[in-house]
Amino acid sequence: MIQERVDLYKYFSLKRKKNSLGYLNTYVPDGTLELNVKQRPAMLVCPGGGYGFLSDREKEPVAIRFLSKGYSAFTLEYSLNTPFPVPLIEACMAVVYIRENAPKYFVDPNHVCAVGFSAGGHLVGMLATMTGDDAVKKAFPSDKLELVKPDAVILSYAVITSDSRYGHLGSFNVITGGKKTLYQKLSLEKRVTNESVPAFMWHTKEDGAVPVYNALCMASAYYEHGVPFELHVFERGAHGLSLSNIETSLSENDKKCNKNVQAWVDLADNWLRSRGFKVHAK
């Protein structure tokens, strides 16, 4: 197993601001002759936490689950309590790093997916819709700009809209830094274009923290712009389910353990495989 903690700022020779994160953790099987593996799709995991902390439940367990399905997995520690565009730039740095180091991690550079949960889903949603933003263009030279956009995304009970009726305003207050002009800019259903990244979305109807409207309005925007997507809404389940199993819950009776919702991983994997995400043998 290749397990590393990569300093993205050091890799890109960028100055790190005080209290910034920007680290990438790798979960990659060793390459051996016996395994006969040439390339794997990559999965970049972005945990949630309202842009104020990183949920451990949505981090390593998710990476290991996708590792077991044949992905080279990575988790991103993005900077917290830090407004736009820093978290987006760090996510772009992670995607570029994975592609530039594809041989080392046995990655197919044309099949890189990012999965995000809650506020981490908002971050991944920005990866899907905003890599053409001026802040991204300013941060990367032209040759690296071609590498910043993932090939697919998974939006897990993602924060999407800044609409005060349905939005998770705590997340928006952090990512906007309180700047009113950014509330509309970072309301992601308004950032979708025909060049947005194909998306698998899932949510629960009972989510009281980030209402299901977030997924519905994003799916509607994808439909209007003709972007491929798949949407699953589970009837029951609280916010923050992660894998929705005993591993990411306190007990089998915990509200974050829901056997029906556990299906999202297989559903997402099947959707990705239909889009060419698979292990390539030598």
N, C-alpha and C positions, 0 to 999 in steps of 0.2 A: 504494500500500500504506500502510495506517495502522499504523505501528509505534510503540508507546508503552510506557513503563515506568511503571505507575501505582502510586503509593504509597497502599495501601489504608487505612493508619492515618490519613494526612492527609485522604483523601476522607471518612472517617467521623468525623473530628475526634477521634480517640482518641490517647492518649499511647502512644508507642512505648517498649517496654522495651529496655534495653541489649542489643545483639546480636540483636535481633529482625529478621526479614525482613518478610514480608507485602507482597510486590510482585507485580503482575500485568503480564505482557507480552502485547501484542496483535499479532496477525497477521491483518489484515483487509484485503480488497481495497478499493480506492477505489470509491466509487459514481459511475458515469458514466452518461450517457444511453445510450451505446452498449451497455453491458452489460445494461441493462434488468432489473436486479435490485432487488427491493423488500426482501426479507428472506431471511436465511440461518439455518439452525440454528447453534447455538453449541457449540463443543467446548472444555472446560476441561481442560487436561493437568496432571496431578500426578505428577511423576517420583518414582522411588524412591531409596533410599539408606539404608535402615535408620533413618530419622529422624535420621541424623547427617550426611548430605550429599545433594546433589541431582544425580542422574545426568544429565549432558548428553546421553547417548545416548537417554534417555527423555523428553527435553524438546522442544527446537526441531524435531528431525527428525519427531517425531510430529505436532506442530502443523502443520508444513508439509504433511505427508501428508494430514491431514484438510482443510487449506485447499484442496488440489488437488481434493478431493472435494466442494467447495461449502460448507464450514463456515467461519464466522468463528471463528478459533482463538485460544486464550489459554493461556498457561502460568503456573502459580502457583509463586512462590518462597515457600514456607511456612517458618516459623521452625524451626531445627534444634536438636537436643539440648534440646528444650523440651517438658515434659510436657503432657498433656491438661489443659484443653481448648483451649490456644492454637492448635495447628494446625487443629483443627476450626473454631474461630471464624474463622480467616483464610480457610479454604475457603468458609465461609458468606458472608463478606464479599465474596469473589470472585464468587459466584453472584449475590448481591444487586447488586453493581456492574454486572455484565453486563446484568442485567434492567433496572436503572434507566437504563442508557445504551444500551439497545437501538437507538434510532434512529441514534445516532452510529456504531454498528458494524454497522448493517444486520442486526440480530439479530431473529429471531422469539422473543420472550420466553417463549413457551409450549413451546419446543423447545430446551432447554438440557441438554446431556449433559456428564458429567465422566468422564474416563478416568484411571485410576491404575495404577501399576506397583509391584509388591512392597510396600514400606511406603507408597508413594503410593497403592497400591490399598487399603491399610487405611484411609488417610485418606478416600478416595472411598467406601469401605464405610461409614465413619461418616456421611458425607453421605447415604448411602442409608438408614441405619437409625436415626440418633441426632440428627436435627435437632430433635426434641422434647425433648431433654435440658434439664434446668434451667439448665445453663451457657449454652446457646444462648438460651434464653428470657430470661435475665438480661442477655445481651450486646446484644440487639436490641429496639427498640420494637415494639409489636404490629403496626404497619403493615408493617414490614420482615420480621417473622417469616414472613409469607405468601410471601416471596420466596426464602427460604434453601434450599429443597429443589429439587434438579435434577429434570428430567423423566425422565431415564434415566442409567444409569451403565455403564461398562465396567470390569470388574475383571480386570486382566492379571497373572497369577501373583501374586495378591494375598495379603498376610499377613492371615489371618482369625482363626485360633484361638490361644488362649493355652495349649492343651493341651501339656504338656511333651514329649509323644511326637512331635508334628507341628508345633508352633508355632515361629516364628522369634523366639526369646526375646530376641535382641539388640534387635529393634525394640520388643518389649514392654517391655524394661527401660527404654528411653528414653521412650516415650510414657506409661508409667505413673509415671515418676520413682521407680521402686522401691516404690511403694505397693501392697501386696499386694491391697487391696480393688479396685484398678483392673484387675487382671489378668482377673478374671471379668467386670467391667463392660465392658471393651473387647474381649472375645472375641466377635466380631461375629455368629457363628452364633447366639448367645444373644440378640441384640438385634433380630432380624428379627420383624416383625409384619405384619399384613395391610395396613398403610399404608406399608410399605417401598417404595423406588423400584425399578421394573423394571430388571433387570440382564442384561447380556451378560457371560459369564465365560469365560475361556480359561486354560489351563494346559498343562504338559507332564508326562507320566508320569515322565520322567527327572529332573525338577527335584530336586536334592539339597539346596538351600538352604531353599526353601519347598515342602515336599512337596505333591503334588497333593491330598492329603486336605483341604487348606485350601479348595480350590474345591468338592470333593465335599460337605463338610459345609455350606458356604454354600448350594449348590444344593439340598441336602436340606431346609434350613431354609426356603428360598423355596418349595419344593414343599409342605411341611407347612402353610404359611400362605397358600397360594394366590396368591403374588405371581408375575407373569410373569417368566420368565427363559429364557435360552438358554445352554447350556454346551457348550464344545468342549474336548476333551482330546486333544492331539497326543501320539503315542507318544514321539517323540524330541525332544530339545532341552534345553539347560542352562538354568539360571536367568538372568534378565536379558536376554532375547532382544530386547526392544524391537520394532523392525520386522522383525527377523530377516533383514535384507538386508545388502548390502555397505556401505551408508551407515552403518549402526549396528554394523558389525563390523570387525575388523582386516583380514580378507581373506575370500575366498570359502571358504577352508578353515577359517576360525575356527568354533568350536563355536556361536557366537552367530549364525551365518548358516545358516539352515535354510529351504530353499525351500518345504517343506510348511507350515511355521508362518507364512510370509509371508501366507498366505490369511486370517489373522485380521482384517486391516483390512477387506477386502472383505466378509467374513462379518458383522462388526459393523456396517458401513455398510448392508448389506442389511437387517439386523434393525432398525436405526434407521429406515430408509426405510419399512419395513412399519408403523412406529409414527408415521408422519407427518413424519419429519425430512427435509425437502426444501427446495430453493430456490424461493422464490415470486417470480414475475415481476411487473412493474408492470402 
